[in-house]
């Protein structure tokens, strides 16, 4: 398998965490790419019309995207029902928590792009503040469920939330999210210590 990869992408990290947890990390060749909201990378666009990472190319040439699809594929290859529960309330809880983490990341990424990808004369501070309000609301929601989160056998919900909190530490340290989310911070400390999380920490190249 080949993964179009960016070492700073929280969605790529999410995929690689699943790969490590299911014992498939060594089966994935990571391909350099430069995903950007404005400048399309032809290396990604050749396989994914959205030109976004992560994009996974299977051995038979089939292409999978986005992170939600790739993570479920990796779990299916390893029969990892702990990551994606097969049915019932546990499945819907895991998927809803995945959506919560993904939503936090979507808002945080757009807030970052407002400053890093948009020229200063076109930036809209009110828009960015509205995005950060979504981030804050997501954090409040995570705090309410933090005592229920698992770090021994994480589902896709915990994986996504953990990657989202890690991204805030990486790109938004000024938010100091732990100050109002003590229970989530306690869970996150244990979760970030997992070997799969340690092996996938974001970094600038």
BAFI-3210 file (N, C-alpha, C; in Angstrom, 3 decimals, decimal comma, padded with zeros to 6 digits):
// residues 205
n [1|2|3|4|5|6|7|8|9|10|11|12|13|14|15|16|17|18|19|20|21|22|23|24|25|26|27|28|29|30|31|32|33|34|35|36|37|38|39|40|41|42|43|44|45|46|47|48|49|50|51|52|53|54|55|56|57|58|59|60|61|62|63|64|65|66|67|68|69|70|71|72|73|74|75|76|77|78|79|80|81|82|83|84|85|86|87|88|89|90|91|92|93|94|95|96|97|98|99|100|101|102|103|104|105|106|107|108|109|110|111|112|113|114|115|116|117|118|119|120|121|122|123|124|125|126|127|128|129|130|131|132|133|134|135|136|137|138|139|140|141|142|143|144|145|146|147|148|149|150|151|152|153|154|155|156|157|158|159|160|161|162|163|164|165|166|167|168|169|170|171|172|173|174|175|176|177|178|179|180|181|182|183|184|185|186|187|188|189|190|191|192|193|194|195|196|197|198|199|200|201|202|203|204|205]
n.u [000,839|000,394|000,769|-000,182|001,282|001,660|003,644|002,647|-000,079|-003,083|-005,031|-003,705|-002,137|-004,078|-004,768|-002,306|-002,036|-004,091|-002,995|-000,698|-001,896|-003,191|-001,197|-000,162|001,526|004,093|003,546|002,881|003,871|005,138|004,470|005,893|004,247|002,568|000,149|-002,194|-004,469|-004,863|-002,828|-002,624|-001,332|000,082|000,876|-000,817|-003,328|-003,407|-004,411|-006,483|-009,217|-009,741|-007,312|-006,158|-004,653|-005,124|-004,414|-004,860|-003,299|-004,051|-002,724|-003,809|-004,307|-006,599|-007,977|-008,260|-009,956|-011,513|-009,749|-011,560|-012,577|-010,219|-009,238|-011,274|-011,012|-008,413|-008,894|-010,748|-009,162|-007,695|-009,513|-010,329|-012,423|-012,527|-011,726|-013,535|-016,516|-018,834|-021,647|-024,689|-025,087|-022,453|-021,100|-022,318|-021,707|-018,886|-018,574|-019,865|-018,213|-015,928|-016,800|-017,023|-014,330|-013,237|-014,686|-013,764|-011,124|-011,499|-012,488|-010,328|-008,241|-009,191|-009,191|-006,475|-005,598|-006,711|-004,913|-002,471|-002,709|-004,278|-003,995|-003,022|-004,657|-007,072|-007,984|-010,320|-011,122|-013,417|-014,558|-012,546|-012,609|-015,142|-014,725|-012,887|-014,555|-016,142|-014,191|-013,740|-016,268|-016,368|-014,303|-015,458|-017,527|-016,053|-014,892|-017,099|-017,517|-015,166|-014,500|-015,488|-013,935|-011,670|-008,373|-006,984|-008,082|-008,727|-011,394|-012,300|-013,304|-011,973|-009,380|-009,552|-010,279|-008,040|-006,031|-006,963|-006,725|-003,985|-003,254|-004,091|-002,270|000,025|-000,371|-001,917|-001,044|-001,540|-004,178|-004,427|-005,950|-006,215|-006,695|-009,423|-010,361|-009,907|-010,459|-010,454|-007,814|-006,401|-007,116|-006,055|-003,320|-002,598|-003,418|-001,840|000,565|000,575|002,181|001,500|000,673|002,937|004,652|003,705|003,839|003,309|005,436|007,547|009,083]
n.v [-001,184|002,290|005,496|008,753|011,385|013,614|015,002|016,704|016,581|016,086|014,308|012,459|011,468|010,220|008,052|006,695|006,040|004,157|002,276|001,487|000,445|-001,754|-003,317|-002,809|-000,837|-001,158|-002,065|-000,021|002,261|005,446|008,315|011,299|014,440|017,566|018,829|021,450|024,151|025,865|025,696|023,141|019,891|018,003|015,390|014,302|014,926|013,355|010,990|011,539|013,519|015,640|016,390|016,011|014,988|012,350|009,991|006,800|004,287|001,217|-002,155|-003,245|-001,048|000,377|003,341|004,961|007,324|009,570|010,089|008,756|006,654|005,273|004,526|002,784|000,834|-000,199|-001,224|-003,210|-004,963|-006,123|-007,255|-005,678|-005,075|-003,685|-001,128|-000,211|-000,790|-003,386|-003,184|-001,844|000,205|000,834|001,111|003,395|005,301|005,357|006,241|008,717|010,085|010,104|011,854|014,164|014,689|014,955|017,182|019,173|019,280|020,068|022,688|023,856|023,620|025,250|027,694|028,018|028,126|030,531|032,403|031,502|030,737|032,578|035,762|038,693|040,978|039,884|038,488|037,513|038,331|037,927|035,635|033,772|033,822|032,768|030,155|029,286|029,417|027,204|025,237|025,580|024,888|022,205|021,223|021,606|019,762|017,393|017,362|016,738|014,053|012,857|011,213|008,813|007,940|005,659|004,419|002,103|000,205|001,699|003,116|004,230|006,649|007,579|007,603|009,601|011,872|012,024|012,579|015,046|016,648|016,489|017,900|020,471|021,044|021,116|023,120|025,166|026,183|028,428|028,410|026,973|024,726|022,865|024,179|024,543|022,046|019,749|016,999|015,852|016,479|014,851|012,278|012,523|012,721|010,103|008,818|009,947|008,808|006,283|003,785|003,901|006,523|007,929|007,190|008,586|011,328|014,728|016,669|019,300|019,491]
n.w [000,000|-000,644|000,691|000,269|001,798|004,596|007,057|008,986|008,996|010,727|009,944|008,383|010,432|011,974|010,311|010,272|012,963|013,225|011,481|012,892|015,224|014,201|013,240|010,690|009,820|008,754|006,264|004,663|002,311|002,465|000,669|-000,403|-000,350|-001,008|000,157|-000,153|000,458|-001,682|-003,664|-005,826|-005,552|-007,949|-007,686|-005,803|-006,858|-009,109|-008,236|-006,498|-006,818|-005,130|-004,262|-001,722|001,375|003,772|001,148|000,002|-001,834|-003,012|-003,411|-005,723|-007,210|-006,623|-005,188|-002,091|-000,084|002,295|005,401|007,066|005,544|004,888|007,412|008,260|006,320|006,916|009,462|008,810|007,380|009,338|010,985|013,148|015,304|017,627|017,037|015,085|016,067|015,318|015,339|016,821|019,844|020,588|018,174|017,011|018,908|018,717|016,050|016,153|017,920|016,407|014,405|015,945|016,655|014,065|013,198|014,950|014,035|011,344|011,684|013,071|011,198|009,103|010,430|010,825|008,146|007,415|008,273|007,274|004,595|003,266|001,783|003,645|003,161|002,511|004,631|007,168|010,191|011,805|010,757|011,339|014,134|014,539|013,704|015,631|017,789|017,303|017,707|020,464|021,437|020,678|022,293|024,807|024,643|024,398|026,922|028,512|027,973|028,567|030,756|029,980|027,940|026,376|026,687|026,559|024,776|022,225|020,285|016,955|017,583|019,971|018,891|016,902|018,404|020,065|018,155|017,323|019,654|019,929|017,656|018,296|020,340|018,791|016,800|017,944|020,535|022,051|022,759|025,067|025,994|028,032|030,394|030,830|030,543|032,284|032,817|030,287|029,649|031,427|030,500|027,926|028,349|029,055|026,730|024,682|025,274|024,262|022,242|019,483|019,182|019,963|017,922|015,781|015,962|015,003|012,842|011,655|008,461]
ca.u [000,000|001,119|-000,002|000,224|001,573|002,200|003,968|001,949|-001,525|-003,712|-005,812|-002,713|-001,782|-005,190|-004,600|-001,115|-002,328|-004,833|-002,061|000,123|-002,723|-003,599|-000,012|000,022|002,328|005,238|003,063|002,493|004,937|004,710|004,899|005,911|003,278|002,476|-001,258|-002,379|-005,845|-004,900|-001,895|-002,852|-000,170|-000,273|001,130|-002,033|-004,461|-003,409|-005,133|-007,609|-009,619|-009,720|-005,901|-005,988|-004,147|-004,466|-004,935|-004,222|-003,320|-003,944|-001,853|-004,478|-004,494|-007,751|-007,599|-009,201|-009,880|-010,560|-009,258|-012,605|-012,641|-008,958|-009,176|-012,176|-010,400|-007,329|-009,498|-011,374|-008,106|-007,158|-010,652|-010,189|-013,731|-012,397|-011,601|-014,847|-017,493|-019,625|-023,067|-025,240|-024,802|-021,014|-020,695|-022,776|-020,919|-017,551|-018,654|-020,213|-017,014|-015,065|-017,312|-016,683|-012,914|-013,043|-015,246|-012,808|-009,986|-011,913|-012,550|-008,981|-007,470|-009,651|-008,713|-005,046|-005,463|-007,095|-003,713|-001,285|-002,940|-004,984|-003,241|-003,515|-005,721|-008,324|-008,321|-011,562|-010,989|-014,692|-014,679|-011,610|-013,120|-016,274|-014,146|-012,317|-015,695|-016,479|-013,163|-014,013|-017,481|-015,985|-013,544|-016,414|-018,226|-015,096|-014,744|-018,262|-017,455|-013,785|-014,413|-015,911|-013,002|-010,795|-007,068|-006,417|-008,584|-009,440|-012,163|-011,987|-013,682|-010,848|-008,237|-009,751|-010,210|-006,641|-005,297|-007,422|-006,095|-002,571|-003,093|-004,187|-000,980|001,022|-000,603|-002,647|-000,719|-002,066|-005,535|-004,302|-007,237|-006,251|-007,133|-010,860|-010,720|-009,023|-010,715|-009,941|-006,356|-005,923|-007,229|-005,172|-001,948|-002,423|-003,603|-000,690|001,718|000,497|003,216|000,989|000,651|004,320|005,290|003,081|003,783|003,529|006,708|007,884|010,206]
ca.v [000,000|003,555|006,571|010,132|011,631|014,886|014,723|017,614|016,427|015,263|013,248|011,427|010,840|009,331|006,837|005,964|005,451|002,922|001,324|000,938|-000,358|-003,000|-004,029|-002,669|000,343|-001,532|-002,420|001,223|003,127|006,843|009,104|012,736|015,275|018,921|019,246|022,870|024,506|026,662|025,148|021,712|019,049|017,069|014,018|013,839|015,088|012,240|009,861|012,025|014,795|016,685|016,718|016,108|013,826|011,158|009,226|005,484|003,519|-000,203|-002,923|-003,474|000,246|001,110|004,484|005,232|008,581|010,298|009,337|007,888|005,452|004,545|003,897|001,629|-000,214|-000,829|-002,026|-004,391|-005,888|-006,762|-007,674|-004,907|-004,557|-002,755|000,212|000,072|-001,780|-003,860|-002,807|-001,444|001,519|001,079|001,597|004,765|006,150|005,511|007,058|010,084|010,696|010,387|013,076|015,268|014,974|015,463|018,530|020,053|019,439|020,874|024,089|024,318|023,760|026,448|028,852|028,155|028,551|031,932|033,208|031,008|030,533|033,714|037,018|039,531|041,913|039,154|037,756|037,928|037,954|037,430|034,246|032,950|033,714|031,832|028,813|028,961|029,155|025,791|024,455|025,673|024,109|020,795|020,909|021,491|018,488|016,334|017,344|016,077|012,598|012,413|010,124|007,577|007,601|004,520|004,484|000,758|-000,348|002,840|003,039|005,326|007,881|008,013|007,885|010,896|012,908|012,135|013,280|016,434|017,329|016,601|018,966|021,749|021,266|021,366|024,345|026,197|026,135|029,614|028,146|026,449|024,051|022,076|025,010|024,361|020,653|018,947|015,568|015,502|016,569|013,651|011,169|012,759|012,418|008,658|008,401|010,363|007,969|005,008|003,670|004,330|007,981|008,377|006,926|009,382|012,735|015,633|017,389|020,093|018,905]
ca.w [000,000|-000,704|001,306|000,051|003,207|005,075|008,458|009,899|008,856|011,757|009,311|008,079|011,706|012,326|009,505|010,698|014,275|012,935|010,880|013,971|016,135|013,517|012,790|009,246|009,510|007,922|004,923|003,990|001,816|002,568|-000,475|-000,142|-001,061|-000,448|000,097|000,160|000,091|-002,910|-004,654|-005,981|-005,783|-009,020|-007,232|-005,125|-007,769|-010,065|-007,631|-005,715|-007,409|-004,104|-004,025|-000,279|002,096|003,250|000,022|000,055|-003,074|-002,692|-004,303|-007,007|-007,857|-006,106|-004,368|-001,006|000,658|003,086|006,556|007,615|004,712|005,000|008,732|008,303|005,491|007,662|010,533|008,209|006,971|010,539|011,817|014,386|015,694|018,745|016,484|014,492|016,517|014,177|015,366|018,106|020,414|020,605|016,849|016,797|019,801|018,130|014,837|016,546|018,486|015,264|013,779|016,830|016,467|012,701|013,137|015,602|013,129|010,184|012,094|013,404|009,965|008,399|011,184|010,518|006,747|007,298|008,486|006,570|003,161|002,686|001,887|004,752|002,771|002,321|005,846|007,809|011,601|012,355|010,289|012,104|015,501|014,517|013,616|016,933|018,670|017,090|018,391|021,891|021,707|020,578|023,498|025,916|024,471|024,729|028,371|029,126|027,757|028,749|031,740|029,317|026,866|026,642|026,030|026,463|023,512|021,648|019,051|016,041|018,272|020,793|018,014|016,250|019,431|020,466|017,096|017,327|020,776|019,587|016,672|019,011|020,996|017,762|016,038|018,681|021,971|022,731|023,248|026,436|026,160|029,273|031,520|031,056|030,200|033,118|032,682|028,961|029,697|032,118|029,544|026,789|028,753|028,932|025,342|023,876|025,615|023,546|021,210|018,171|019,167|020,010|016,629|014,723|016,342|013,870|012,848|010,483|007,718]
c.u [000,884|000,212|000,604|000,157|002,017|002,440|003,272|000,434|-002,105|-004,549|-004,902|-002,315|-002,849|-005,073|-003,418|-001,279|-003,089|-003,920|-001,180|-000,696|-003,134|-002,413|000,279|000,929|003,484|004,832|002,722|003,731|004,426|005,330|004,822|004,845|003,226|001,050|-001,381|-003,782|-005,957|-004,040|-002,048|-001,534|-000,555|-000,039|-000,088|-003,208|-004,541|-004,219|-006,417|-008,020|-009,648|-008,305|-005,613|-005,345|-005,018|-005,192|-004,154|-004,402|-003,073|-003,086|-002,483|-004,767|-005,702|-007,283|-008,692|-008,916|-011,282|-010,138|-010,297|-012,669|-011,380|-008,859|-010,083|-011,638|-009,301|-007,872|-010,118|-010,336|-007,543|-008,253|-010,637|-011,515|-013,660|-012,307|-012,920|-015,825|-018,480|-021,054|-023,443|-024,772|-023,316|-020,533|-021,083|-022,055|-019,547|-017,589|-018,999|-019,008|-015,975|-015,496|-016,981|-015,219|-012,616|-013,558|-014,341|-011,635|-010,336|-011,914|-011,159|-008,134|-007,883|-009,186|-007,229|-004,841|-005,799|-005,873|-002,545|-001,470|-003,611|-004,142|-003,851|-004,685|-007,069|-008,752|-009,539|-011,520|-012,268|-014,918|-013,783|-012,098|-014,305|-015,788|-013,567|-013,400|-016,157|-015,473|-013,433|-015,242|-017,188|-015,203|-014,468|-017,169|-017,317|-014,923|-015,904|-018,222|-016,090|-013,661|-014,824|-014,909|-012,019|-009,438|-006,389|-006,818|-009,396|-010,239|-011,713|-012,375|-012,546|-009,641|-008,366|-009,671|-008,771|-005,798|-005,692|-006,766|-004,596|-002,314|-003,192|-002,880|000,085|000,871|-001,249|-002,314|-001,292|-003,484|-005,536|-005,556|-007,344|-006,807|-008,602|-011,301|-009,823|-009,209|-010,186|-008,421|-005,759|-005,995|-006,199|-003,721|-001,655|-002,500|-002,387|000,544|001,686|001,572|002,751|000,937|002,069|005,012|004,780|003,006|004,066|004,863|006,855|009,067|011,066]
c.v [001,248|004,667|007,914|010,828|013,068|014,730|015,630|017,418|015,571|014,133|012,116|010,708|009,845|007,990|006,018|005,381|004,144|001,863|000,683|000,017|-001,691|-003,751|-003,913|-001,504|000,014|-001,913|-001,191|002,018|004,560|007,658|010,585|013,445|016,630|019,423|020,691|023,267|025,287|026,048|023,634|020,990|017,982|015,620|013,446|013,854|013,975|011,062|010,285|013,393|015,950|017,158|016,912|014,838|013,628|010,573|007,918|004,764|002,054|-000,923|-003,160|-002,172|001,023|002,206|004,747|006,593|008,836|009,452|008,381|006,570|004,622|003,838|002,679|000,493|-000,944|-001,707|-003,295|-005,421|-006,667|-007,293|-006,968|-004,271|-003,666|-001,318|000,660|-001,008|-002,119|-003,336|-002,303|-000,074|001,845|001,623|003,060|005,750|006,420|006,425|008,508|010,804|010,964|011,692|014,305|015,667|015,533|016,890|019,551|020,338|020,283|022,356|024,647|024,526|025,007|027,717|029,090|028,664|030,036|032,845|032,788|030,881|031,728|034,983|037,922|040,442|041,221|038,387|038,369|037,485|037,384|035,977|033,326|032,773|032,751|030,390|028,385|028,767|027,712|024,886|024,427|024,848|022,617|020,362|020,742|020,174|017,314|016,230|016,610|014,562|012,022|011,241|008,779|007,100|006,535|004,774|003,124|000,080|000,737|002,487|004,174|006,665|008,426|008,387|009,281|012,038|013,113|012,865|014,758|017,219|017,496|017,709|020,338|022,060|021,674|022,736|025,482|026,165|027,304|029,407|027,612|025,678|023,277|022,867|024,805|022,912|019,687|017,446|015,080|015,527|015,331|012,441|011,316|012,438|010,930|008,221|008,755|009,527|006,613|004,956|004,157|005,838|008,546|008,234|007,840|010,864|013,640|016,349|018,190|019,435|020,012]
c.w [000,000|-000,188|000,932|001,395|003,455|006,573|009,462|009,885|009,975|011,171|008,839|009,365|012,133|011,591|010,014|012,099|014,091|012,345|011,951|014,875|015,516|012,932|011,308|008,853|008,571|006,505|004,085|003,602|001,803|001,433|-000,140|-000,964|-000,371|-000,597|000,557|-000,289|-001,212|-004,015|-004,726|-006,244|-006,805|-008,619|-006,515|-006,096|-008,801|-009,549|-006,927|-006,260|-006,418|-003,806|-002,542|000,250|003,340|002,044|-000,015|-001,273|-002,725|-003,723|-005,666|-007,756|-007,388|-005,159|-003,331|-000,381|001,185|004,285|007,111|006,862|004,893|006,346|008,815|007,447|006,268|008,783|009,983|007,801|008,145|011,450|013,171|014,761|016,924|018,234|015,862|014,955|015,406|014,175|016,748|018,573|020,392|019,261|016,666|017,708|019,203|016,914|015,165|017,139|017,400|014,588|014,623|016,650|015,092|012,574|013,803|014,667|011,909|010,533|012,386|012,153|009,192|009,116|010,929|009,092|006,577|007,464|007,607|005,062|002,489|002,832|002,948|004,371|002,582|003,579|006,532|009,275|012,207|011,982|011,108|013,544|015,573|014,442|014,959|017,987|018,529|017,790|019,892|022,278|021,644|021,818|024,704|025,848|024,815|026,237|029,045|028,980|028,115|029,719|031,140|028,266|027,316|026,011|025,941|025,143|022,805|020,415|018,141|016,666|019,113|019,933|017,412|017,251|019,888|019,435|017,047|018,465|020,538|018,585|017,330|019,737|019,986|017,126|016,827|020,177|022,747|023,256|024,672|026,838|027,469|030,457|031,848|030,841|030,958|032,961|031,331|028,947|030,353|031,189|028,426|027,128|028,621|027,476|024,488|024,157|024,919|022,467|019,832|018,066|019,196|018,657|015,516|015,070|015,153|013,993|011,570|009,783|007,123]
res [x|x|x|x|x|x|x|x|x|x|x|x|x|x|x|x|x|x|x|x|x|x|x|x|x|x|x|x|x|x|x|x|x|x|x|x|x|x|x|x|x|x|x|x|x|x|x|x|x|x|x|x|x|x|x|x|x|x|x|x|x|x|x|x|x|x|x|x|x|x|x|x|x|x|x|x|x|x|x|x|x|x|x|x|x|x|x|x|x|x|x|x|x|x|x|x|x|x|x|x|x|x|x|x|x|x|x|x|x|x|x|x|x|x|x|x|x|x|x|x|x|x|x|x|x|x|x|x|x|x|x|x|x|x|x|x|x|x|x|x|x|x|x|x|x|x|x|x|x|x|x|x|x|x|x|x|x|x|x|x|x|x|x|x|x|x|x|x|x|x|x|x|x|x|x|x|x|x|x|x|x|x|x|x|x|x|x|x|x|x|x|x|x|x|x|x|x|x|x|x|x|x|x|x|x]
***
